């Protein structure tokens, strides 16, 4: 059963990586709608991974409880060791892809914030930025 949960968790991680890579490509092309459409899928995959991780923890805990004298590496077979190694690699891959995506998100956010600041000037009131009270910041002509 542990092997099954490990394989399922790996599949979810690989799917999350693919989705995030698609998000990176779409953010480069300014295709926001595609990213928003995948958001629920991404959230579902993340929840699924978390549930499978909880099951993995439970299975390992059960193994250790039923064999208190044995060390954990001795309780797992070669396939399970390999799957755990793969899981570690894929978690690292997801971390790297998420870091790359976060850089793009930050860059786009800064561009939009700078654009908004030029369109609607703000001033500081204490620690808060508020729109300028100057009524001539926007002029509408018909």
N, C-alpha and C positions, 0 to 999 in steps of 0.2 A: 504494500500500500504506500509506503514511503517513496518508492521509486515512481509510482504513478503521480503523486503530488509534486515531486521534484520535476518530472517531465512537464506537467501542466503549468507549473510556475515558470519554467523556462520558456514555454510557448508564450505565456502572457508577457514576459519581459521582452522577448523578441518582437512581439506585436507592438508593445509600447515604444520600442526603439524605432520601428518602421513608421509608426504614426508620427513620432517626433521629428524624424527625418523628413517626412512629408510636410510637416508644419514649417520646417526650416526652408524648404524649397518654396512653399507658398508665401512665406513672409518676404522672401527675396523678390517675388513677383507681385507683391502687394495683393494677394488673393486672400483677403481676410475671411470671406464667406466660407471657403473650404476649411479653414482652420476651425471656425466656429461650429461647422457641421460635424467635425470629428471630435469635438470636445466631449460630448456625452459618451462616445465610444472609448475615448481615452480614460474617462472617469470609471467606466464599467470595467475596463481591463485592469485599472489600478486596484479597484475593489476586489476583483477576482484574484489578483496576485496576492493581496493582503490576506484573503481568506485561505488561499493555498499555503501561504507562509505560516499562518496559524496552525494549519493541519500538519505541516512539516514539523513545526515545533512540538505539537502534541505527540506525533509519532515518535520523535526522538526522545521526548520525555518519557513516553511509555516504555520504550526500549531500555532506557537507563534505569527505570524503576523496576522493571522485571529482571534485570541483570545488574544488580548494584555492585557486584565485584568486578565487572568488566569495564574497560575503558571504552569510550565512544568509538574511536577508530576501529576497535576490534568487533564492534557490534554491526558495523556497516559492511556490505559487500563491495566488490570493486566497482560495480555499476553505480552504486549510490555515491561512492567517493568521487567518481568521475562526474556524476550529475551535480554534486555539490561544488566541485571545481568549476564546472560550466556555469553554474548559477552565480558564482563569485565573479567570473569573467563578464557575464552579461550584465550584472549589476554595475560593474565598473564602466561598461560600454554605455549603459543608460545614463550614468552620471555624466560622462563626457558629452554625450549628445544633448543632455539637458543644459549643461554649461554653455554649449555652443548656441542653443536656442535662446537661452536667457540673454546672451550678448546681443542677439538680433532684436529681441523684445525691448531691451534697454535702449538700443540705438533708435528704434522706431519711436519709442516713447519720448525720447529727448527731442527728436525732430518735431513731433506733434506739439510738445510743450513749448518749444521755441516758436513755432508757428503761431500758436495760440497767444503767446506773450506779445508777439508783434501785432497781432490782430486786435487783441483786447489788453492794453497795458494794465499792469497791476502795480500796487504799491503795498509796502509792508505796514501792517498795523500790529505791532508787537511781533509775535512769531507767525502770524497768519498773513497770507497774501490775499488781498481783496482787489476787485476790479476798481480801476480809477473812477473817482466820482466826477471827473470832468465830463460834462454832457456832450462834448464835441468829439468823443473818441470814435463814434460811428456816425456817419452822415448818410442819410438815405435821400436820393434824388429821384424824382419821378419824371 
